[in-house]
Amino acid sequence: YRMSAQQMLKVFVTRRIPQEGMKILQKAGMCNLSVWDSDEPVPRAELLKGVAGAHGLLCLLSDKIDAEVLYAAGPNLKVISTLSVGFDHLAINEIKKRGIRVGYTPDVLTDATAELTVALLLATCRRLPEGVEEVKNGGWSTWKPLWLCGYGLSGSTVGVIGLGRIGLAIARQLKPFGVKRLLYTGRQPKPQAQEMDGEYGKKRQEISDFVVVSCSLTPDTQGLCDKTFFCKMKKTSIFINTSRGAVVNQEDLFGALSSGQIAAAGLDVTTPEPLPTDHPLLTLKNCVVLPHIGSATYSTRGVMSELTANNLLAGLTSSEMPSELKL
């Protein structure tokens, strides 16, 4: 039984997404799909045009879904499904007011993001990008005892800010490297932290060799890592952020890195994204910046795409979502 064209539900997809998700939407036979068919973000005007009359919206974290978008969509909109674990791009209060359901993709990207965080941490503390550069530019002359020395994880103290799914996975993956102490901050102590002898406490960056940020972006965490924060860190410590760029005050981070207040930083997220190529942070040797690739493995992106599609279909048919954001 195929629905007639009139009964088909309009769905706007804001970007080309991995095939796995598209196949699910096409096979369902109930969606009149309209896709912004590009690898680049949908321009604002096209987004407002595309959502008009839509029953479902499949979006990415680069799409700001605010009151204006919801108003443009109109009263048909039942579900917003985002291909992300973060939802700071969604105007949650406005969405809640309208009784729209929201699907997101936690869990499925946890391991990939934790793994990338560990990779970034190691690349930063062992100065891998600098080393690669020296090989290429002829700076490598001979073996020197103090050349390109960095800091190791063995016997170190790691402080994790936000011990949620990803923070916990990062701590688990770091443990075998011989980390001696795990400290964490958050709204409340986490029972799961006990398996790794995690110590809960407010702001323990004073004694951490590595500070890893993996909290979500909220009004509380916006600009959390600022001058005051970096001043409390050790001069030999390393700062890693794979959460959201806005958690960090980048001018203050630049100051801390260029003055030797902290040893180095590794970022997978910035503000804005992409970071302009002439940004001051990119002039520093002790700052490693990646282009927001935390969840970028083929399998993870495929599964994220599937989950996003299934969340959307469940929202359209008023059934239980595999992964619904409780508003």
N, C-alpha and C positions, 0 to 999 in steps of 0.2 A: 504494500500500500504506500504510494508516494503522495505526499501532500500536494495539493494544487498550488499554483504560484501565489494565490492570494493568502493561503494559509502559511506559507513559508515565513520563517522568522528572520528578520533582517539582522545581520551580524556585521559589525565593522571591525576589521583587523588592522591595527595601526602600522604593521610592518611585515615584511617577509619573515616568517618564522620557520624553524626546522620542519622538514616534510612530515615527520611523525605526527605532529599536531594537526597539520592541514588535512592529512588523509582521514583522520578521525572526524573532523568537521564535515568533510565532503561526503564521507560514507554515511553519516547520520541521516542525510536526506531531509533535514528539516530546516537547514539554514540557507538563506539567500545571502551568500558571502560577498562582502565587498572589502577588498584588500588594498591597502596602500602598498603597492608592489615594488618596494625598494629596500635596499639595505640601510638607507639613510632615514632619519626620523621624519615623520609626517609634519609638514609645516602647519602651524597653528590654524590658519584659515582652512586648510584641507581637512584637518581634524574636526573642526566645527561643522563643516559641510558633511563630512563622512558619517558622523554620529547621528545626524538628523533622522528621527524616526526609528532608530535602532532598538532592537529588543535586547541585544547583547553587545558588549564591547570587550575585545581582547586587546590589551595594551601592554606596553613595556615601561620600565622605570624612567625612561626619558620623556614620557608623555605626562604633562601636568594635567591631571583630571580634577578640575576645580568646578565651582558653581557655574561658571560660564559654559563649560562643556556639558554639564548635566542639564542645564537649561536648553542648550542647543539640541541635545538628544531628545528631550521631551518625555512625556509620561509613559511611553512604551518600555523604557529601559528597566530591565529586571535584574541584570547581572553584569558585573565588571569582573573580568578574569585577567589577572596580571601575571606576566611571565617573570616573576621575581619573588624573592622572599621578603624584601623590604617593601613597605607601602607608604613611605614618606612622600611619594608623588601623588597620593590620593587624598582628596579633601574628605577625610573619614566622617566628620560631623555632618557635612552636606549630604553625603551618600546615605548615612544612617537615617537622616531626616526623611529621605525619600523612600526608605524601605528597600533600597537596592542591595542585593547580596554581593559579596566579594569573595572571589577565589584567589589563592596565591600558591606559591610553590616552596614551602619550607621542606626540611628533611631531605628532599632529593638532591639538593646541591650542597649539603653540609660537608660531606667528605671531600668533594672537589675543592671547595673554598678553603677548608682547613689545610689541605695539602698545598694549595697555592700560597697560603699564609706562611707555612713552614718553609717552602721554597724561597719566598721573598725574604724571610728572616735570615736564612742561611746565605743567600746571595748578598744581602746587605752586610751582615756581620763578618763574612769572610771576603768581602770586597770583590766578588766575582766580576761585575761589570767593569770595574777598574782594571782588573787583571786581564780580561779579554782585550780591552783597549790598549794596554801596554804591549801585548803580544803583536797587535796589528800596527801600532805606530812606531815600533822599534825601541820602545822604552825598556824592553827586557834585555839586559846585558849579561848578567851572570847570576848565580844563586847568591842572595844576600840575606844574612840572618834577620835583619829587621825590615826588609822590604815587603810591602803589602801585608803587613801583619794585621790581623783583626781580632775578634773576640769569639770564644767558643761557647757552646751550650753546656758542656760538661761541668758539673758542680755549680751551675748558675742558679740565679733566682729569677723566675719569670712572673710578671704581674699581668693578669688578663683583665681588661675592663669590659665587663659584660660577659658573664659565663652562661650564655644561652646555648642553643644547640651547637652553633659554630664554635663559640668560645670553648666549650667542653671538648669538642672534637679536636681543636687545636692543642689543648692541654694534653689530651690522650696521645696525640701523635708526637708531641715534644718529649714526653716522659722517657722513652727509650734512649734519648740522646744524653741521658744522665743529668737531667735538671734536678737540682737539689731541693728547691722550694717552689711551690706554686701558690701565689697569692692572687686573690681576685676581689673585685668590687662589683657591686650591683645593688638592686633594690633590696634584696634579702638573700640570706645564705642559701646555697643550693645543696640539698642532700646528696646529689650525684657527685659533688666535689670531694666527698669523703674517700671514694675509691682511689683518688690521687693525692690524698692528704692535703687537699686545697685549704688554704687558710683565708677566711673571709675577713675583710677589714676595709675601712675607708682609706682611700688614697695611700697606697703603699709604694708609690713610685720612688720614694727616697731610697729604698733598699733593693729595688729591682734592677737587674742587669739588662733585662729586656722588658719593654712595656708593649703589650699587644692590644690594640683596640678592636673589639668585635661586638660592640653594642649596637642597638638600632638607633636611628636618628629620630630624636624626639625634642620638644622644646627644652627638656632638661639636659640633653647631651649636646645640643647645638653649641659650638664653640667651646666645648668642655676642655679641650687640650689647647691651652693658651699660655701666655708668658709665665704666669704664676705656676702653672702645671709643669712646664719644662724646667723652670728654675729649681723645682724640687727633685728633679731627676739627677742621677749621678753623671759626672762628666764622661764616664766610660760607657754609659748606657745607650741602648739602641731602641728606637721607637718605630713600631710597625702599625700601619692602619689599613685594614681591609674591610672596614664597615661602610662609612659614608664620608665623603670629603668634608662636609659641613661640620663634622664633629671636631675638626681641627681648625684653629686660626692659623692660616698658612703664612701670614706675615710674621707671626710670633715663632712659628717653626723655622722659618728662614733665619730669623735672628739667632735662635738657639743653635742651629747647625753651623752658621757662619762664624759665630763667636766661640765655638767649642764648648758651649754649655752642655750639649749632648754629643755623643760620638757620631751617630749616623741615623738615618731614617729610611724606611722602605714604605712606599705608598702604592696601593692598588686603586685608590679612589682619591679624587681631587675635587676642588671647586674652581672654575667650572670643569666639566668634562666635555670634550677634551681640554687638557691644560694647554694654553697658548704656548707655542714653541719658544717664545722669548720670555717665558716666565722665569723669575729669579731662581726658583728652586732647581730649575734644569741647568743652572750654571754651576751647581755644587757637585763635587766629586762624591761627597758623603751622603748623597740622596739618590735613592733608586726609585724611579717612578714607572709603574706598569699601567697599561691602558684598561683598567677595570676588567680583568680576565679571571676573577676568582672562580667562577663556575664553568670556565671554558674548557670542558673536555667534550668530545663528540657525544659520548654516551649521556653525560649529565644534561647537556642542552637538549638532546633528543627526548629524554624522560621529562624534563621541564616542560617541553612543548606539548607532550602527550597529556600531562597533568593539567596544563592550562586549558587545553581543549576539552578534557573531561569535566573540569570544573565549570566551564562555560555551558556545556550541554546540560549538566545537572541543574544549573541555575535557570536555564530556559524551560526545563520540564518540571520545575519545582520539586526536584528530587534531592536526595542527600548528596552533597559535594564530597569528593575524595578529600579535599583540603580547603575548608571554608574559614575565612577570617571572621572570628566572632566579634561583631561590632557592639 
